[in-house]
Amino acid sequence: MICRVGAVLWLGLLGCDTPGSSRRAETVAVEPLPIGADTVVVPWTNVPEAAWLGGRRWAVVGADHEAASIVDFATRSATRIGGPKPTELAKPFGVFSIGDTAFIADWGMQRTTLWTSDGTLVGSIPAPAGTRGNMPKARDAAGQYYFEVPPIAGPDGSGLKDSTAVVRGNPTLTVFDTVANLAPLDIAEIAEQRGRRYERIVFSGTDWWGIRPDGRLWVARVRRNEVSVFEGRKERRGERLPDPVLEVKRPDREQYIQAFPDELRSMAEKLPFAPLRPPFERGFPGVDGAVWLRKSKMAVDSIRRYHLVDTTRALSRVFTTFGNGLIIAAGRETVLLAEQFKGGIRLMEIQLPAAPPPTAPR
């Protein structure tokens, strides 16, 4: 048996007390997504963050180029938010949306700004001291904001052993409380001439989370490979998802190291690597409370899977994409896929196939 346990994975040395994936989940049909799609190119380098604004518009943030744009596939255009030389944005790095409004986090100005789908500024939220300056990642229908507050690493990184907190703030951001804790990161102790330090284990995975409009928190638990939902303080666990075992091999390590600038690659080569990839790399919200999970794949693979988990915490659909592009946001009937190439980033709006009819009971 192969079991994921904490920072070390340990083949046959420890027994697993959690079951494998649900038999029902194993039977969900795999649906390939089309390769061709409407495309808009942005002159950025790294895969951006994005959020759906309704219709065919998406808010897209390229932190490496300190830029945010409204991408409209109806006109196949990308319009920079705030104009060519924006004064209301300095160093945007994240985005989420409520309806047709984009909430763009900006660490340069230490605030989150609100923009309509036509690029009009309609408000701002200063980074609150109550979250150590961390900016909101979600908001519910009652106007409460939700933050991800990581532990303080400390000079040697040992603080990373603690959990990241999901913190809720009231609409005026004057009262805060912790609603959940994410699993601690998998870290390893590294001995150097200057002493010992702690580093996160590469490919060890992390929990992801989001908020449904009714204020219920979902957490994609990477170690259990399932999506849980919090109802009050009670965590209701979801269905165990299919999890192919993917060994981290030399091409995976080389691909990771090559992403670093030349002057930092020798440092990257010394980082600790997990022996297996996590079951998923990213979780992000769909519409109506659904959750998308971007499954892990090996560097040599050309097919990537995505799991769509419904509001009952069960796997409802499985999609595949071909190539190196990544789905970065989801709308009601479409998804946004980003693909790096020599000239920048291709953004592609892909139509989802109609949902298959429900299976008749036997």
FIPAGU-472877 format. One record per atom (N, C-alpha, C): x negated, y, z; residue in three letters. Coordinates in steps of 0.05 Angstrom, whole numbers, plus 5000, padded with zeros to 4 digits. Each point is the difference from the previous one (the first is absolute). Example, Ala and Ser with C-alpha at 12.3 -4.5 7.8 and 13.67 -1.06 7.14 Angstrom:
% FIPAGU-472877
473648865156Ala 501850245000Ala 498250245000Ala 500750214986Ser 498450245001Ser 501550225014Ser 
***
This chain:
% FIPAGU-472877
498349765000Met 501750245000Met 498250255000Met 500950204986Ile 498650265000Ile 501750205014Ile 498950145018Cys 501650185017Cys 498650275002Cys 501650224999Arg 498950275003Arg 500350075030Arg 497850055014Val 500250075028Val 498150235006Val 501150235006Gly 498450235008Gly 497850074980Gly 497750075011Ala 497850104984Ala 498549784985Ala 500549755008Val 498549794987Val 502049804990Val 499349884977Leu 501849814990Leu 498749735002Leu 501849805009Trp 498149825008Trp 501149734993Trp 498649894980Leu 501049784985Leu 500149755017Leu 502349925009Gly 500249755015Gly 499050015029Gly 498950245008Leu 499050015028Leu 502250075020Leu 502050154990Leu 502250085018Leu 502649904987Leu 501849925017Gly 502649924989Gly 501850244998Gly 501849994980Cys 501950224996Cys 502649935014Cys 501150195015Asp 502549955014Asp 502350134985Asp 499450114976Thr 502150124983Thr 500549834976Thr 502549974991Pro 500649834977Pro 499050124974Pro 500049834979Gly 499350104974Gly 502350164988Gly 499850074975Ser 502150164987Ser 502649854999Ser 502250155000Ser 502749884999Ser 500449844974Ser 501349775003Arg 500549844976Arg 501750164980Arg 502050165010Arg 501650164983Arg 498450204984Arg 498150135015Ala 498450204987Ala 498349894977Ala 499149755004Glu 498449874979Glu 501549954974Glu 502750015001Thr 501649944976Thr 500850254985Thr 499450245011Val 500750254986Val 498650024973Val 501550054979Ala 498950004973Ala 498050224997Ala 497949964983Val 498050204994Val 500950144974Val 500050275001Glu 500950164977Glu 497750174990Glu 498949944976Pro 497950174989Pro 501150284992Pro 498650215007Leu 500850274991Leu 498950054973Leu 501450164983Pro 499050064973Pro 497350155001Pro 498449954979Ile 497450134998Ile 500450284989Ile 501650044980Gly 500450264988Gly 501850185018Gly 499450265000Ala 501550185017Ala 499450294991Ala 501850195007Asp 499450284996Asp 497650085017Asp 498250164988Thr 497550055013Thr 499450305001Thr 498950095023Val 499050275004Val 497149975012Val 498150154989Val 497249995009Val 499450245017Val 498749955023Val 499050225017Val 497049985002Val 498550224999Pro 497149994999Pro 498749965028Pro 500849795014Trp 499049955026Trp 498349754999Trp 498849925022Thr 498149775001Thr 501249775015Thr 501050055024Asn 501049785017Asn 503049974998Asn 501049775007Val 502849944999Val 501450195020Val 502150154991Pro 501250205018Pro 502249885018Pro 501050175017Glu 502449945016Glu 502450124985Glu 502349885004Ala 502350094984Ala 502649945015Ala 502150154993Ala 502749965011Ala 502150074978Ala 502149855000Trp 502250044980Trp 501750235009Trp 500750184981Leu 501750235005Leu 502749994988Leu 500849764991Gly 502549974986Gly 499750034970Gly 501949884985Gly 499850014971Gly 497449894990Gly 498650164984Arg 497549914988Arg 497650175010Arg 500450125023Arg 497950175011Arg 498749885025Arg 497450045001Trp 498449895022Trp 498050215010Trp 499650025026Ala 497950165011Ala 497549835003Ala 497850104989Val 497549854999Val 497850175011Val 498449895019Val 497950155013Val 497349864995Val 498150154989Gly 497349914995Gly 498150135019Gly 499449875023Ala 498450135021Ala 497150054990Ala 499049834982Asp 497350044990Asp 499750254984Asp 502250094988His 499950254984His 501550235013His 500849955026Glu 501450215015Glu 502350114984Glu 501649824989Ala 502250084983Ala 502549845006Ala 502350134995Ala 502649875001Ala 501650084976Ala 501549824988Ser 501550064976Ser 502849875001Ser 501850124986Ile 502649884994Ile 499849874972Ile 500349745000Val 499849854975Val 502949944991Val 500750094976Asp 502749974989Asp 499849834975Asp 501149755001Phe 499849834977Phe 502150064979Phe 502050165007Ala 501950094980Ala 498650184979Ala 498150165010Thr 498550184982Thr 497149904996Thr 499349785013Arg 497349905000Arg 497950215007Arg 500550135022Ser 498250225008Ser 499249985029Ser 497850125007Ala 499050025027Ala 499650305006Ala 501550115018Thr 499950285007Thr 498850045028Thr 497850145001Arg 498650045026Arg 501850165019Arg 500449895024Ile 501650145020Ile 498550255010Ile 501450225000Gly 498850255008Gly 498550154978Gly 500149894976Gly 498650134977Gly 497249914997Gly 498650114980Pro 497249914994Pro 498150065023Pro 500450225015Lys 498350065023Lys 501850045024Lys 500949795012Pro 502050035021Pro 498850125025Pro 501550185012Thr 499250125025Thr 501349875025Thr 502149844995Glu 501449875022Glu 499149725005Glu 498149904984Leu 498949745004Leu 496950024999Leu 498749865018Ala 497150015000Ala 498849724995Ala 500649815018Lys 498949734997Lys 502249805006Lys 501949984982Pro 502249805004Pro 498949724998Pro 501349825016Phe 499049725000Phe 502249805003Phe 502450075007Gly 502149815003Gly 502750124993Gly 502049824996Val 502750104992Val 502149795007Val 502350105009Phe 502449835002Phe 502350174991Phe 502349884995Ser 502250164989Ser 502649945015Ser 501750205001Ile 502849975009Ile 501750114978Ile 501549834986Gly 501550094977Gly 498250124979Gly 500550254992Asp 498450124979Asp 497950195012Asp 499449975025Thr 498050175013Thr 497549855007Thr 497750104992Ala 497449885006Ala 498850135025Ala 499149845019Phe 498650095023Phe 497049944996Phe 498450204996Ile 497249974992Ile 498250075024Ile 498549815009Ala 498150045022Ala 497450134990Ala 499150205014Asp 497750164991Asp 498150055024Asp 497849855000Trp 498250035023Trp 498450264999Trp 499750114976Gly 498650264997Gly 501550225014Gly 502750004999Met 501650205013Met 501349915026Met 499549745007Gln 501049895024Gln 503150035002Gln 501349924979Arg 502950025000Arg 501149824978Arg 502649965001Thr 501449864979Thr 501950204987Thr 499950014973Thr 501750194986Thr 502249844985Thr 502350134998Leu 502449884987Leu 500450134973Leu 500349834979Trp 500350094973Trp 502449864987Trp 501650154984Thr 502149884985Thr 498949864975Thr 501749854987Ser 499149854976Ser 499250184977Ser 500750265001Asp 499150194979Asp 497650165009Asp 498849925023Gly 497550135009Gly 500450255016Gly 502350045013Thr 500550245016Thr 499449945029Thr 498450175013Leu 499449975028Leu 502450085017Leu 500949835018Val 502450055016Val 499549985030Val 497649955009Gly 499549995028Gly 497249895007Gly 499350015025Ser 497549895009Ser 500249915029Ser 498349805007Ile 500049895027Ile 497150005010Ile 499350175019Pro 497349995011Pro 499349735013Pro 497549924998Ala 499249755013Ala 500250035030Ala 501649845014Pro 500550045028Pro 497649915018Pro 499650145021Ala 497949925019Ala 500749745014Ala 502749955002Gly 500949765014Gly 499349744986Gly 499050024975Thr 499149764986Thr 497150024992Thr 498550175015Arg 497250044995Arg 499550104971Arg 501950164990Gly 499750114973Gly 500849824978Gly 500849755005Asn 501049824979Asn 502650104990Asn 500449984973Met 502450114988Met 502049784994Met 502650074998Pro 502149804997Pro 499749834975Pro 500849755002Lys 500049824977Lys 502949924992Lys 502050085017Ala 502749934993Ala 501950175017Ala 502550024991Arg 502150145015Arg 502649844997Arg 501749995021Asp 502549864997Asp 502350204996Asp 502449894997Ala 502350174993Ala 500750195023Ala 499249945024Ala 500550185023Ala 497950235002Ala 498150004981Gly 498050215001Gly 497649945017Gly 499849765011Gln 497749935017Gln 497649924982Gln 497750075008Tyr 497549954985Tyr 498549775012Tyr 498449864983Tyr 498549775009Tyr 497150034991Tyr 498249935019Phe 497250054996Phe 498449745005Phe 497749984987Glu 498249785006Glu 497650125015Glu 499649925025Val 497950115017Val 498049785006Val 497750014987Pro 498049795004Pro 498550045027Pro 498749795010Pro 498350045024Pro 497650174994Pro 498850115020Ile 497650164997Ile 497649804999Ile 498650004978Ala 497949794996Ala 497750025021Ala 499350245007Gly 497750045018Gly 497449994985Gly 497850065013Pro 497450024986Pro 499049744988Pro 500849775013Asp 499049744990Asp 502249854985Asp 502450114997Gly 502249874986Gly 501549815017Gly 499349965026Ser 501449805017Ser 502950075005Ser 500750264997Gly 502850075004Gly 501949884979Gly 498849904978Leu 501749884979Leu 501249745010Leu 499249905023Lys 501249755011Lys 502950055008Lys 500750265005Asp 502750075009Asp 501950014977Asp 502650005006Ser 502150014980Ser 500650284990Ser 500850014975Thr 501150254989Thr 503050015008Thr 500950245008Ala 502750045009Ala 501750134978Ala 502549914998Val 502050144984Val 501550185019Val 499950264996Val 501050195019Val 502450154987Val 502150045015Arg 502350154990Arg 500150275013Arg 500750204984Gly 500350275010Gly 502850104995Gly 501150165018Asn 502750114996Asn 499950214977Asn 502350094990Pro 500050184977Pro 498350265005Pro 499850095025Thr 498550255005Thr 497049935007Thr 499349755000Leu 497349915006Leu 499050105027Leu 501849985019Thr 499250085028Thr 500049765019Thr 501249784992Val 500049765016Val 499249764983Val 498249845011Phe 498949774985Phe 500149755017Phe 500549774987Asp 499949745014Asp 499049794981Asp 498749805011Thr 498949784983Thr 502249794996Thr 500549934975Val 502249814994Val 498949724994Val 497449984992Ala 498949744995Ala 497050024998Ala 498649785003Asn 497149994996Asn 499449814977Asn 498150074984Leu 499149834979Leu 497849815011Leu 499549784986Ala 498049825009Ala 497350144999Ala 498249955020Pro 497450124999Pro 498549914975Pro 498250174991Leu 498349934977Leu 498149775007Leu 499349844980Asp 498049805004Asp 497350144997Asp 498449995021Ile 497450144999Ile 497849805008Ile 497550074993Ala 497749845007Ala 497950175011Ala 498449895019Glu 497850155012Glu 497549964982Glu 498750224994Ile 497649994983Ile 497650115016Ile 497849854999Ala 497650095014Ala 498150144981Ala 499150245007Glu 498250164985Glu 497650095017Glu 498050114988Gln 497750105015Gln 500950225020Gln 502050164992Arg 500850225018Arg 502149905021Arg 500749754999Gly 501949895019Gly 502249844987Gly 502149955015Arg 502349844990Arg 502350194994Arg 501449924979Arg 502450154993Arg 502149804990Arg 502550094997Tyr 502249844991Tyr 501050104973Tyr 500449814982Glu 501050074973Glu 502549824994Glu 501850124985Arg 502349854991Arg 499149784980Arg 501249775002Ile 499349784982Ile 501550054974Ile 498450014978Val 501150044973Val 501949774992Val 502350074988Phe 502049804991Phe 501449875023Phe 500050115024Ser 501349885023Ser 503050075001Ser 500850214986Gly 502850074999Gly 500950185023Gly 502450114997Thr 501150185020Thr 503049994998Thr 501450075022Asp 502950034999Asp 500850254986Asp 502349994987Trp 501250244987Trp 502850045011Trp 501050244998Trp 502650065012Trp 501550224985Trp 502550025006Gly 501650214989Gly 502650035016Gly 501650204992Ile 502550065015Ile 502449994980Ile 502049855009Arg 502550014985Arg 501650255007Arg 501850084982Pro 501550255006Pro 501450005027Pro 500949775010Asp 501449995026Asp 498150015024Asp 497350034994Gly 498150025022Gly 498849745009Gly 500749784988Arg 498849745007Arg 497249984987Arg 498249925016Leu 497249974991Leu 499549724989Leu 498849984977Trp 499149734990Trp 496950005001Trp 499049765006Val 497149965001Val 499349754985Val 498350024980Ala 499049774985Ala 497649895016Ala 500449785013Arg 497949885017Arg 498249834984Arg 497550094996Val 498149864982Val 499249735011Val 499749985026Arg 499049745011Arg 502249794999Arg 502550095003Arg 502349804998Arg 501149984972Arg 499350194982Asn 500950004973Asn 503150014999Asn 501150205013Glu 502950035001Glu 500650295006Glu 502550084995Val 501050275006Val 501949995023Val 499350155021Ser 501750025024Ser 501450265000Ser 502350015014Val 501550255003Val 500550045030Val 499650255009Phe 500450075027Phe 502850125004Phe 501549885018Glu 502750105007Glu 499750085030Glu 499850265004Gly 499250095027Gly 497249925005Gly 499549875022Arg 497349905007Arg 499749714992Arg 502049874989Lys 499949724993Lys 499049964972Lys 497949844997Glu 499049944973Glu 501249754990Glu 501450024978Arg 501349764987Arg 498349914977Arg 498949765003Arg 498149904980Arg 501449914975Arg 498650034977Gly 501149924975Gly 499149734991Gly 500849944976Glu 499349744987Glu 497149994994Glu 498749775005Arg 497249964992Arg 499949994970Arg 498150154988Leu 499850034971Leu 497949814989Leu 500349934974Pro 497949834988Pro 497350145001Pro 498049845005Asp 497350115005Asp 497849824989Asp 499450024974Pro 497849844989Pro 497450085014Pro 498449805006Val 497450055013Val 498050094979Val 498950245004Leu 498250124981Leu 497350045013Leu 498049854993Glu 497450025012Glu 498550254989Glu 498750155017Val 498450224991Val 497449894989Val 499650054974Lys 497649904986Lys 498250234991Lys 497849924988Arg 498050204992Arg 501150224982Arg 501749934979Pro 501150224984Pro 501750205016Pro 501449905020Asp 501650185017Asp 498250195016Asp 497849895011Arg 498250175015Arg 498650204982Arg 499249914976Glu 498650184981Glu 501950224991Glu 502549934994Gln 501950204991Gln 500450225022Gln 500149915024Tyr 500450195023Tyr 497550195002Tyr 497749884999Ile 497550165003Ile 499650194977Ile 500749924976Gln 499650174976Gln 501750255001Gln 502150005017Ala 501750235002Ala 498750235015Ala 497849945014Phe 498650205015Phe 498050154982Phe 499450265006Pro 497950144986Pro 497349855003Pro 498250044981Asp 497549865001Asp 498550035026Asp 500150245011Glu 498450055025Glu 501249875025Glu 502549894998Leu 501349885023Leu 500249694997Leu 499249894977Arg 500449724996Arg 498449825019Arg 497650095006Ser 498449845019Ser 501449985027Ser 501350215008Met 501649995025Met 502449824997Met 501350014977Ala 502449834996Ala 499349705000Ala 497649944991Glu 499249724999Glu 499749885028Glu 499650175020Lys 499649905027Lys 502649975015Lys 502350084988Leu 502549995014Leu 500949705003Leu 501449945021Pro 501049735004Pro 502549954982Pro 500149764987Phe 502249934983Phe 501549775012Phe 502750004997Ala 501649785009Ala 499749774980Ala 500349755009Pro 499749774982Pro 502449974981Pro 502450105009Leu 502449994984Leu 501250274997Leu 501450044977Arg 501550254997Arg 502549995016Arg 501150235008Pro 502550015015Pro 502349924981Pro 502449935010Pro 502249924982Pro 501050234983Pro 499750255010Phe 500850234984Phe 498150235006Phe 499850194981Glu 498250235002Glu 501450255008Glu 502650024994Arg 501450255004Arg 503049955003Arg 501350155017Gly 502949995001Gly 501050294996Gly 502250024986Phe 501250274995Phe 503049974997Phe 501550225005Pro 502949984999Pro 501249994972Pro 502149844998Gly 501750014976Gly 502450175007Gly 502149974985Val 502550155005Val 501849835019Val 501850145014Asp 502049875017Asp 498849825021Asp 497650065010Gly 498849855021Gly 498449764992Gly 499749944974Ala 498449784992Ala 497050065003Ala 498449795001Val 497150035004Val 498549864977Val 498150144989Trp 498249884979Trp 497449935013Trp 498949764993Leu 497449915009Leu 498349944976Leu 497750144998Arg 498149944979Arg 498249775009Arg 500249774987Lys 498649775009Lys 497050024992Lys 498449865015Ser 497150004994Ser 499549834975Ser 497850064986Lys 499149834978Lys 497050005000Lys 498849804988Met 497149984997Met 499150184978Met 497550095001Ala 498950184980Ala 500249894971Ala 499849744997Val 500049884974Val 502849954989Val 502050045016Asp 502849954991Asp 501050244985Asp 501849944980Ser 501350224985Ser 502950035007Ser 501149835016Ile 502850015008Ile 500250075030Ile 501750195006Arg 500550085028Arg 503049965006Arg 500649915024Arg 502849975008Arg 500850225019Arg 502650055000Tyr 501350195019Tyr 502449865012Tyr 500350025026His 502449905014His 501950235006His 502549954995Leu 502150205008Leu 501649875023Leu 499950125023Val 501349895024Val 502550175005Val 502349875003Asp 502550155003Asp 500550085029Asp 502450125005Thr 500650105027Thr 500649785020Thr 500249754991Thr 500349785018Thr 497349895008Thr 497950124991Arg 497249925005Arg 499249744985Arg 501549954979Ala 499549764984Ala 498950084972Ala 498449824988Leu 499050054973Leu 502249984980Leu 500450224985Ser 502250004980Ser 499049964971Ser 497750124994Arg 499049984973Arg 496949995000Arg 498949884979Val 497149994997Val 499450104971Val 498350204998Phe 499250114974Phe 497049964995Phe 499349994975Thr 497149994993Thr 499450224980Thr 497550105002Thr 499050194980Thr 497449884989Thr 499350084976Phe 497649904986Phe 498050234998Phe 497549945006Gly 497950204998Gly 499350125027Gly 498550225000Asn 499050135024Asn 501750225012Asn 502350064987Gly 501750205010Gly 501349925026Gly 500750205017Leu 501349965026Leu 502650155001Leu 502149865010Ile 502550145006Ile 499650165025Ile 500550264998Ile 499550185023Ile 502550135012Ile 502349974986Ala 502550105011Ala 502349874985Ala 502350005013Ala 502449874989Ala 502450185000Ala 501549994978Gly 502650144999Gly 502249795001Gly 502450094991Arg 502349825001Arg 499849794978Arg 499350084976Glu 499949814978Glu 497349994986Glu 498150155011Thr 497350014987Thr 497950005022Thr 497549944992Val 497750035018Val 497950164985Val 498250125016Leu 497850164988Leu 497449845003Leu 498749954978Leu 497549855000Leu 497850194992Leu 497749985014Ala 497750174994Ala 497749824992Ala 498650084979Glu 497849854989Glu 497650184995Glu 497849935011Gln 497550154996Gln 498849934972Gln 499050214986Phe 498549954976Phe 498050234997Phe 498449994980Lys 497850194997Lys 500950295000Lys 502450054988Gly 500950274997Gly 501750105023Gly 500449845021Gly 501650095023Gly 501849785011Gly 502550075005Ile 502049815011Ile 502450004981Ile 500749764991Arg 502549974985Arg 502249955020Arg 502150164999Leu 502449955016Leu 502249894982Leu 501049775007Met 502049874983Met 502649955016Met 502250084988Glu 502649945012Glu 501149754988Glu 500349795017Ile 500849744991Ile 502849945009Ile 501749914981Gln 502849935006Gln 500149735013Gln 501449985022Leu 500349745013Leu 502249844986Leu 499649744997Pro 502149844988Pro 502449995018Pro 502449954988Ala 502449985016Ala 499749775020Ala 501150045024Ala 499849795020Ala 501449754991Ala 498949775005Pro 501349754992Pro 502649965017Pro 501949854989Pro 502549955015Pro 499449845025Pro 501550035021Pro 499549845024Pro 500349704995Pro 498449855013Thr 500249714997Thr 502549895013Thr 501549844986Ala 502449885011Ala 499449815022Ala 501550005022Pro 499449825022Pro 500549714991Pro 498349825011Arg 500249724993Arg 502049865019Arg 
***
